């Protein structure tokens, strides 16, 4: 009966998991009531109705926010902290998930993939998905016997939601993946080359021509060539609208009063313990040590286990090792805040391996409400004065410094020198030149902004991009020069010259007298070059290879020795290598398929209107 209860409880959890999955797969077809017909005709999507769309399939704000909330809740339940930047990363992950899910569902519809009852039953019997297996976990493992009992016992589990999920979500995607995987073909040559790369050592000698060795041979681009390149690739220098800001900021850092307040809180906890409170309970309630949690609903009571000298911060160690067994000491100030320490046990006192077992309560020194209010008041008064009398006058009267943030783009998340500040970017793109903001806030700062100027979208001028074009063309000329010299060196070596003679004539060339590596390793000076691996795979002893392109130039390589293939080891490795390569090619096939879909899709992103 206990197992049946567990299964039923887990089936409820499974239903919630299905809900989260369906959030991604839900589609909103047709026109939304009240949609602007002009938006429809021009292919736009009203931000109030959709946070975005994929080939006309809308992602509503509610769907998006529910998916973000589900991820955040899972992180918080596991004890994680959510920063502004972390929240933005979660939103980006959810956005990508929605796009991939919508494109996948559209592909399923286009291919008319259907699922039969027989297919559902076959997979439930022979290949149950992991999400289904989790309902029947016992001692952290899938219990096949109980699963088959539930499958064959009517009423033991409500299979309706599971069958719906199999039909509408899991199996259509499974069948689509099988179709994509058919393009992942592994040949016998692929397997053999993979074995060779992993197992056979190649001994080479080489000369490497890095770019710094041929500077006298590099042709410098002329102004005429730079302008020609600019005109040829003008569209590459198209830039979006940019905004330029002045910033006055107030960092949210604790004050002296916050330090005093935190120390007093630590003293009060010591008094609570002396009055009879259990230290472990106090730790579970008050400690801010993130390591105190076993799981979302289980804590350690501040337990640090056994530790010796040199394992803790000096201030903590000094106080703890001076204390007697059973005593509570503190508050002890470290870089993390104030600690209250209880020594549970001591062993090997006055010996080299002296250790103690202790618990602690950590109180971080954080910005208090009074300090926060004072900072906010400073920012608010400055904003009022800057709006009324101008930024320059407010700077003088409030004795604050100004910073500049240039070239802010509409999709940016960071403000230079301040960090994550999406609300400031949104303000900048909704304001007029000369506007001064109300105080804006992140987890680390209050800040007031002034919009100084706007650079409209368009093609960057030649003068602005001239140095970038010069750098790119010069680097290309460097590579061509190293390749030409490598060709010359290869020809002379084939005619009888030695590698050493070229090193003697140009000290900047890098000589590799001998190096022995497998092809998955990095050769001295040359590094790991795909060209080098490809050339060595088809080489024989005595071959001279080159020019071989590297990350720093080009090389010329002579093959001195190739390890003989161990036929027994090769035979034993074939199937595992085949499985490894098939798995890799299947992943690559899916990634390429999804990339092609994304490249061809009409994706409208309205997130800038929401976040």
N, C-alpha and C positions, 0 to 999 in steps of 0.2 A: 504493500500500500504506500509506503514511504517513497518508493521509486516512482509509482504512478503520480503521486502528488508533485514530485520533482519535475517529471516530464510535463505535467500540466502547467506548472509555474514557468518552466522554460519555454513552453509554447507561447505563453503570453509575451515573454521577452522577445521571442522570434517574431511575433506579430509587430512589435514596435520596430524591430530591425527592418521588417518588410516595409513599414511605413516610411522609414528614412530612404530606403532604396527607391520606393515609388515616387518620393518627392523629386528625384532626379529624372524619372521616366515619364512623369505627367506631361501631357501636351495640352496646349490651349489652341484648339483649331478654330478657324473662321474669324470673323471680325468681332472685336470686343465692343460691347455697347457703348455708344458715344464716341467712337473713334473718329478722329479728324480725317475727312475724306481726302484732303490735300496730302496729309501724311501717307495715306494709303497709296495715292497715285505716284508720289515721289519716292516711295520705298522707305519712308521714315517710320520710326516707331515712337509713339508718345511715351516719354519717360515715366509718366504717371501710371501707365498701364503695363509697362514692361521694363525690366532692368536690362533687357537685351532680347535679341532674337537670332535664330539660326535658320536660314532659308525660310523666313517668315513664321517660324514656330516660336512663339513668345515664351520668355522666361519671366514670370511675374515677380514683383517684389516680395510677395508673401512666400512663394516657393523658394526663392533665393535665401531670404532671411531665415526661414525654417531650417534649411540645410546648413547654413552657417551656425545657427544656434545649436543644432544637434552636435556639430563638431566641437564647438566651444564647450558644451556641457560635458562631453566625453573627456576633454582635456582637464577641465576643472575637477571632475570626479576622480581623476587619477592624481590630483594634487598639483597640476601644472598651473603656472601663472600666465595671464594673458596681457601682453604688452601691446602698445599701439601697432608696432611693427608686426608682431605675431598675428594680430587680428587681420592686418592687411594681407599677410601671407595666407591665412585661412580663406579669406575672401577670394584670393586669386586661385587657390586650389579648388574651391567650390565652383568658381566660374569655369575653369578648365573642365571640371567634371560634368557640368551641365552641357557644355559644348560637345564633349565627346559622347555623352549619353544621347543628346538629341540627334547627332549625326549617326550614331549607331542605330537608333530607332528608325530614322529615315531610311537607312540602308536596308534594314529588315523589311520595311514596308515596300521599298522599291523591288526587292528580290522576292517579295511575296512569300516570306518564310512562315510556315504554319507549323503548329505542334499538335500531334494527335494524342488521344488518351493512351494508346499503346506505348508511345514514346515516353510519356510521363511515368507510366507504371514500370517500364523497363529501367529507366534511370533511378527511380526510387528503390527498385530491387537490387540493381547491379552497380549503380554508380551514384549513390546519394551525394549531393553537394555538401560541402563542409558546413554551410549555414544550417542545413537540415541535421547533419550529424551532431552539431553542438547541442541540440535539444536532448540528445541521448548520451551525453557525456557522463561517465561515472569514474571517479578517481582520476579526473583529468584525461580520460581517454574515451574514445567512441566505443560504446557497448553494443556490439553487433547483435548479440542475442536479444537484448531488450528491444532494439530497433526492429528486428524482424517480428518479434512478438507484437509490438504496437502496430506494425504494418498489416499483420494478419488477424488482428483482433478488432472488430468493429466497435467504435465508441471509446476505445482506449485513448485516442488522440483525435482532435478535430483536424482532419486532413484537408478540409476545404480551403483555408487560406494558403496552405503549403502548395496544394495543387494549382491554385490560381497563380501563385508566384512562379511555379515551375512553367506554367503555360505562357504567361504574359511577360515574364522577365528573364528567368534563367535560361530556359531551353532555346528560345529564339536567339539569344546571344551566343549560347554554346554552339548552335548550328552555324551561325554566321562565322564564328571563330574557326570552326572546322573548314569552312569554305576558304577563308583567308590562308589558313595553314597549308592548304594544298599547294600554294606557290613556294613553300619553303622546301626546296629540293636539295638534298645532300648527296653528292657523288662520292665514289670511292676515292677519287683524287683529293677531294676536300678532306676526307678522313685521314688519308695518308699524310697530306701536308700538315694537318693539325698535329698529328703524332710527331712528325719530324720537328716542327717548331718547338714542341714541348720537351723532346727527349734527346735529340741529336745535337752534339756540340760541333760548332764550326770554328776552325782556327784560321784567322786572317791576318794579313799585314796590310797596311793602308796609309794613304796620305790624305789628310783632310784640308780642304781649302776654305777656311772661314772668311766671312765678308771683310774682316779687318785686315786680311792678308793681301787684298787686291785693290786697295783704295786708289793706287796710281793708275789702275786700268779702268776705273769706273767713269763712264761718261756722265757729266752733270747736265741735267735738263736745262734748256734755255727758256727764257721768258716766252718766246714764241711757241715752244713745245708745251709749256704749261698752259698757255691760253688755249691752244688747240685741244688739249686734254679736257680743259674746263668746258669748252663748248660741246665737245663730244659727249660728255657725261653730265650735262647741266642738271638733268633731273635728279641725279644722285645728291645734289646739294640743296634740294628743296627742304625748307625748314618750316615747322609749324609756328604759330604765333607764340611769342615769349613775353613774359612780364617781369618787371624789375622792381624790387622792393627795398624799402628801408625798414629796419627792424630794431625795436627796443625790447629786450627780454629780461625776465626775472626768473632765475632758476629756483625750482622748488627744492631747496636743500634745508635740512634741519638747522635750527638756531640753537644758541646756548640754552635758551629756555626749554627747548625740546629735549635737550640732553638732561637737564635737571629733572624735568617731568618724568622721563623714562627711568632715571635712577630711582626716583621716589616710588614708581610703580614696582620696581624690583624689590625695594625695601618692604613694600606692603605685602608682596608675595612671601617674603621670608617670615614676616609676622603671621601671615595666614598659616604657614607650615608650623610655626611654633605654637599656634593656637589649636593645632590638632588636625589640620587638613592633610590629606594624603598627597605626597610630593608628585607621584605619578599622575594623579588626576589634575593637579595644578599644571603640570607640564603639558598634558594633552589639551587643556583648555587654553593656556596662555602662550606656550612657546611659539616662536616664529621660525624655528629651525625646520626647513623643508625636509630634512632627512628624518624627521620624527614619525613620518607616516609609513606604515606597512602597505596600506591600500586606502581606497576612498573612505572606508568606514572602520579602519583599524589603525591605532597609533602605538608608539613605543613607550610612552610615559617618560620621554626624555632620555631613554637609555642610550649610553654611548659605548657600552661594552667595556672590555678590558683594553687598556692602552698604556704604553710606556712613555718614557721621556723622549722628547723630540718629535712626538706625533701630533701635538696640539700647539696652538699659538702660545708664545712665551708667557703672556700675562695669565692665560687660562691654566697653563701647566704649573706655573709657580704657585698659584692659589690652591689648585687641586692637590698637588703633592705635599703641601704643607698641612693639609687638613687631616683630621683623624677620621677613622672609620665611623660612619653614621652621622657625621656632622654636615651642616649646610653652611656654605661660605658665599660671600658676595655682598653687593653686586661687583662683578669683575668686568672692567671695560676692555674690549678688544675692538678690532676694526669692524666687527659684525654688529656690535651693540653691547648691551649689558647682559651678563650671564649670572644666574643663580645656580650654584653647583652643589650637589649632594653626593658625597662619597659613600658608596655602598659597601665596598670591600677593598682590602689592601693585601698584596702578597709580595714577598721578597724585599721587605723594607730594608733600606741601607745596603742593598746589593746592586750589582750592575743591571740586573733584570727586574728592578723594582717596577711594579705595575699597580694600577688602581682600576677599580670598576666604578663608574660614576654615571650620574644622570645630570641633566642641566635643563634650565629654562632660559631660552634666548629671547630678549626683547630688543628688536631693532630700534635704533634711534631714527624716528620718522618725523616728517613735517606734521606738527600738530594743527588742530583746527584754528587756534588763535594765529599761529604763524601763517597759515594758509590764507586766512581772512586778511591779515596785514598785507601780504603780497598782492592779493587781489585788489585791495583798496589802492595800493600804490599804482598798479597797472591801470585801474579805472580812472584815477585822478589825472594820470599822465595822458590817457586817451582823451579825456574831456578838454584838457588844456591844449593838446596838439590840434584838436578839431577847432577850438575857438580861436587860438592865437598863432597857430602854425607850429610845425614840428621843431624848427630851430629854437624858437622861444621856449618851448616845453623842455627841450633838452637842457637848456641852461638852468631853468628854474627847478628842475627835478634832479639835476646832477647825475644824469645817466648817459651811457654811451650808445652809439648807433652802429649797426652792422648793415651790410648790404647783401642782398641775395639777387643775383642776376640770372637771366635766361631761364626763368621758371616756366615749364611747359604745363599744359592743362592736365595731363595725366600723371604728373609728378606726385610723389608721395613724401619726399624729403625736402626740407629747407636747409641749405648749406649752413653749417655751424650750429644748427639747433637740432636737426634730426627729423624724425617722423612728425609731419605736421600737415596732414591732408586738409584739415579745415582752413588753414591759411591759404593753400593753393586754390581751394574753391572760392574763398573770399576774393582773392586777387582776380579771378576770372569772372567775377560777378560785380566788379567795382569799376569806377571811372578813375582816370588819372588824377592824382591829387587827393584821393579819398584816404581817410585815416580810419582804421578799424576800431571796433570795440575790443576789449581784452579777449584774446583767444587763448585756448588752454590745451595742453597735452599733459601726459603723466609727469613730464619733467619741467615744463615751463609755462609761465604766463607770458604773453607777448602782444605787442601792439605793432601793427604794420601800416606802412604808407605805400600806396601804389605810385611809384615815381614815373614810370614810362612803359610804353608798349611797343614791341617790335612786331609789325604785322607779318603774317605768313608770306612766304615767297622764296625765291631762289637767292641763296647767299651770294654776295658780290665776290668777284674774282679775288680782290685783295684780302677778303676775310678767309678764303679757303686756299690761298696760294701756297702757304707753308705746308698744308696737309697734302696737296697735290704733289708738291716737290718731294716730300718725304716718301710718298708711295711710289713715285716714278724712280727716285734714286734707289730705293730698296730693290725694285725690279731690275734696275741696271746692275746693281751689285750682284744679284743672283745670276744674271746673264754672264757677268764677268767671271764669277767663280766657275760656272759651267764651261765657259770657253777655255779657261786655264786647265780645268780637269780634263778636257778633251786633249789638250796639248800634252799634258803629263801622261795620260793613258797611252797616247801614240808613241811617245818616247820610251816608256816602259816596255811596250810591246816590241820596240826595236832594241832593247837590251839595257836601257838605263836603270839605275836602282832608285828605290824610294828615297834612300838616304841622301842621294845627290840633290834632290829637289829641296830637302830640308836645309842642306848646306847653303843653297843659293838664296833661300828666302826663309829667314828664321821665324816668320809669322805662320808659316805652314805647320800643321800639326802631324807629326809622324807617329804611327802606331806600329812599332816593330813586330808585335805579335799579341793577339788577343783571342781568347778561347771562350765562347759563349754559346748557349742555345738561342734560337731565333726569337724567343719571347723576352730575352734580356736586352740590356742596353750596352752596346759596344763602346769601348773607350773612345772619347772625342766625338765619334759619329752619332752616338745616342741610339735610339730605337727608331729607325726609319722604315716606313712601309715599302719604299723603293728598294732598300737594302734587303729586307726580308724576301721580297718577291724575286730579286735577282739571285740571292743565295739558294733559294728553293730549287731553281732550275740550273744551278751551276755544277761544275765538276772541279776536281782538284787541278790547280794550275790556271784556272780561268782568271782573267783580269776584267773586272767589272767597273763600269762607270760611263759617264758621270752619274753618281748616286746623290740625289737631292737629300739634304739633311735640314734640320731646323736652323742651321747657321751658315749653310753654304752648300758645297758639293764635295764629294770624295771619290777617290779611286781605290779599288779594293782588289787584292789578290787572294785567292782561296788557297791556303796551305794544306788544310786537312779537313776531312769530313768524317765524323764518327760513323762506324758501320751500324746498320740497323739490326737490332736484336729481334729476330723473327718470332721467337716465343713470346716476348713481351708485346710485340706488335699485334700478334694474333689475340692475345688476352685483352688488349686495349680497344679493339675495333668497336665492339658494341657500346661500350661506355662513351667512347668518343662520338659515335654516331648519335647517341641520345643527346649528348651535350651540344653538338652542332645543330641538330634538329631543333632543340629548345631555343638556341640562340637565334637561328634563322626565323623561327616562328615569331619570336619577339620583334625581330627586325622587320618582318613582313607586316606585322600589325602596326608598328610605328610608322612605316612608310605609307601604309594604307590610310591610317588616320591623318597623317600629315597631308596627303593628297586631298582628302576630303575637306580638311580645314582650309587648304589653299584655294579650293574651288568654291567653298561655301560663301554665302552672303551673310556675314556675321555683323550684327549691329550691337554696339556696346554702349549702353546708357549709364554705366556705373558712375561716371563723373557727376551725374545729376543727383546721385543718392549718397555717395561717400566722398 
